[in-house]
């Protein structure tokens, strides 16, 4: 599960191209000479998908092994390039958080922007790193993962108790065998001692 890029765009929807307000990408898993082309491709696909996402809607577009998830909230659009295995609920939860944080940081100033933003927004790079694990973006997924881990530990504990129980059963059997052998020894000793009794 990998996030390759996160973008925030202004989408007016009036036939004009969306304006990139913030952009963060991690193309380190691509070859050195491919990275520039990959960044250009991310911007191109990002603009295209954002332009075709109506306000108030979310959508996912499949491209080869990647999915482009986008959420347009009143013209402010967050977009994420993720691999096919990244959970959709976590992706949209992340995009919602990105829009919230952008509005906290910049308010409504994005509405007046007319060209691609060059000012860095450190939160987007931090989010790109932090949310590589989908459980960080989706609290329900995090809780489910913790429950699964607890269930595994519980199964291991039950298995060890059962193994211990099996060991106890074998000890009880051995103990009852020992008891029978002790009883035989006692009976034999008693018979042997009877011949030596003086009247």
MOZI-V698575 format. One record per residue. N is the residue number from 1. RES is the residue in one letter. SS is DSSP state (2 for helix, 1 for strand, 0 for the rest). NEAR is the number of other ideal C-beta (glycine too) atoms within 8 Angstrom. D_LAST is the distance of its C-alpha to the last C-alpha in Angstrom with 2 decimals. Layout:
# MOZI-V698575
[[N;RES;SS;NEAR;D_LAST] [N;RES;SS;NEAR;D_LAST]]
This chain:
# MOZI-V698575
[[1;X;0;9;93.50] [2;X;0;8;96.60] [3;X;1;13;99.60] [4;X;1;11;102.67] [5;X;1;15;105.27] [6;X;1;17;105.95] [7;X;1;15;109.48] [8;X;1;16;111.15] [9;X;1;15;114.48] [10;X;1;12;117.23] [11;X;0;13;117.96] [12;X;0;7;121.14] [13;X;0;8;121.15] [14;X;0;4;124.95] [15;X;0;3;125.30] [16;X;0;5;125.01] [17;X;0;5;122.30] [18;X;0;13;119.36] [19;X;1;11;119.53] [20;X;1;13;116.57] [21;X;1;13;115.58] [22;X;1;11;112.48] [23;X;1;11;110.85] [24;X;1;12;107.67] [25;X;1;12;106.37] [26;X;0;10;103.78] [27;X;0;11;105.02] [28;X;0;4;103.01] [29;X;0;5;101.18] [30;X;0;7;104.55] [31;X;0;5;106.34] [32;X;2;4;108.58] [33;X;2;5;111.79] [34;X;2;9;110.76] [35;X;2;10;110.05] [36;X;2;7;113.65] [37;X;2;7;114.11] [38;X;2;11;110.83] [39;X;2;10;111.96] [40;X;2;8;115.29] [41;X;2;8;113.52] [42;X;2;14;111.29] [43;X;2;11;114.41] [44;X;2;8;116.20] [45;X;2;11;113.32] [46;X;2;16;112.58] [47;X;2;12;116.15] [48;X;2;8;116.27] [49;X;2;13;113.05] [50;X;2;15;113.84] [51;X;2;10;117.32] [52;X;0;6;115.88] [53;X;0;13;113.28] [54;X;0;6;114.69] [55;X;0;9;114.22] [56;X;0;6;110.98] [57;X;0;8;109.30] [58;X;1;10;106.63] [59;X;1;9;106.60] [60;X;1;10;104.87] [61;X;1;8;106.67] [62;X;1;7;104.88] [63;X;1;7;106.45] [64;X;0;4;104.55] [65;X;0;4;101.16] [66;X;1;11;102.41] [67;X;1;14;102.86] [68;X;1;13;105.53] [69;X;1;14;104.55] [70;X;1;16;107.24] [71;X;1;14;107.55] [72;X;1;15;110.99] [73;X;1;10;110.99] [74;X;0;6;114.54] [75;X;0;11;116.11] [76;X;1;15;113.60] [77;X;1;15;111.64] [78;X;1;16;108.45] [79;X;1;17;107.62] [80;X;1;15;104.65] [81;X;1;14;104.24] [82;X;1;13;100.58] [83;X;1;10;98.74] [84;X;0;8;97.62] [85;X;0;4;94.00] [86;X;0;13;94.88] [87;X;0;9;93.87] [88;X;2;9;96.94] [89;X;2;9;95.69] [90;X;2;14;95.09] [91;X;2;16;98.55] [92;X;2;11;100.35] [93;X;2;10;98.33] [94;X;2;15;99.46] [95;X;2;15;103.09] [96;X;2;10;103.01] [97;X;2;10;101.73] [98;X;2;14;104.45] [99;X;2;13;107.17] [100;X;2;8;105.76] [101;X;2;10;105.69] [102;X;2;16;109.18] [103;X;2;10;110.57] [104;X;2;5;108.89] [105;X;2;8;110.40] [106;X;2;8;113.87] [107;X;0;5;114.40] [108;X;0;6;117.22] [109;X;2;7;119.21] [110;X;2;10;118.29] [111;X;2;7;120.71] [112;X;2;5;123.71] [113;X;0;10;122.59] [114;X;0;4;124.89] [115;X;0;5;123.66] [116;X;0;5;120.36] [117;X;0;9;118.61] [118;X;0;3;118.26] [119;X;0;4;116.47] [120;X;0;4;112.78] [121;X;0;12;110.11] [122;X;2;6;106.93] [123;X;2;9;104.69] [124;X;2;13;105.30] [125;X;2;10;104.10] [126;X;2;8;101.03] [127;X;2;14;100.32] [128;X;2;14;100.73] [129;X;2;8;98.01] [130;X;2;8;95.69] [131;X;0;12;95.70] [132;X;0;8;94.84] [133;X;0;7;91.46] [134;X;2;12;92.15] [135;X;2;9;89.40] [136;X;2;8;91.62] [137;X;2;11;94.39] [138;X;0;13;92.31] [139;X;2;5;89.79] [140;X;2;7;88.21] [141;X;2;13;87.59] [142;X;2;10;86.05] [143;X;2;8;83.70] [144;X;2;8;82.83] [145;X;2;9;82.04] [146;X;2;8;79.77] [147;X;2;8;78.00] [148;X;2;8;77.53] [149;X;2;8;76.05] [150;X;2;8;73.69] [151;X;2;8;72.69] [152;X;2;8;71.95] [153;X;2;8;69.79] [154;X;2;8;68.00] [155;X;2;8;67.35] [156;X;2;8;65.99] [157;X;2;8;63.72] [158;X;2;8;62.46] [159;X;2;8;61.94] [160;X;2;8;59.94] [161;X;2;8;57.81] [162;X;2;8;57.19] [163;X;2;8;56.32] [164;X;2;8;53.96] [165;X;2;8;52.48] [166;X;2;8;51.97] [167;X;2;8;50.18] [168;X;2;8;47.97] [169;X;2;8;47.18] [170;X;2;8;46.13] [171;X;2;8;43.92] [172;X;2;8;42.27] [173;X;2;8;41.69] [174;X;2;8;40.24] [175;X;2;8;38.07] [176;X;2;8;36.74] [177;X;2;8;36.15] [178;X;2;8;34.25] [179;X;2;8;32.20] [180;X;2;8;31.36] [181;X;2;8;30.49] [182;X;2;8;28.30] [183;X;2;8;26.51] [184;X;2;8;26.03] [185;X;2;8;24.71] [186;X;2;8;22.25] [187;X;2;8;21.05] [188;X;2;8;20.86] [189;X;2;8;18.96] [190;X;2;8;16.40] [191;X;2;8;16.04] [192;X;2;8;15.88] [193;X;2;8;13.17] [194;X;2;7;10.87] [195;X;0;6;10.79] [196;X;0;6;9.67] [197;X;0;6;6.52] [198;X;0;3;3.76] [199;X;0;2;0.00]]
